Amino acid sequence: MRTVRAYIGLGANVGDARATLTAAVHALAGLPGATQAGVSRLYVTAPVEVTDQADFHNAVVALDLPAGPGAAGGPIALLLALKSLEREFGRQQRRRYGPRELDLDVLIFGGEQLAVTRPDEGRSPDPAKAANLLEVPHPQARHRLFVLAPLSDLAPDLVPPGWPESVEQARARQEALEGASAVRAVGVWDATLDRWV
């Protein structure tokens, strides 16, 4: 069976965010047909847009997944699995860009570049994501240091479809804009212990 490398962005700032993201890494590895290919360092980042909330914990997980039927089949199947996991972790609908129990985003899905209509069960409860399209690569990823820092841990030389630069180049550009202190690594994934240390 043909597989594809997908990169999933993880974020949380409600409750014990570190424990939540650790459990989410385990849940992602348990998706049908998934093989975990890497886990980034764990980062603490200041919230974006709405600043009167707790800092976020962010990470990226690389998964090798079945490619799925058709160009959009794999990304849509992954999206539905991620939204299901968010609900299992208690994701609540709140204000735009507000606090999150768990946020899971399809950042990159192999060489796919697409914008497809989300099925109803694939829509996010976040009003900031009210658009009905799943866009891959994620449309804001190039400009979000909280995505670029952990993504560059796993794939610094990757040039995602439609990007004019590598992940590492995008990280360096965004870090120059936001400052090196905008993201802070607070843990390294230990595969033996199956958690960040």
Buried (B, 14 or more C-beta within 10 A) or exposed (E): EEBBBBBBBBBBBBBEBBEBBBBBBEBBBEBEEBEBBBBBBBBBBBBBEEEEBBEBBBBBBBBBBBBBEEBBEBBBBBBBBBBBBBBEBEBEEBEEBBBBBBBBBBBBBBEBBBEBEBEEEBBBBBEEBEEEEBBBBBEEBBBBBBBBBBBBBBBBEBBBEEBEEBBBBBBBBBBEEBEEEBBBBEBEBEEEEEBBE
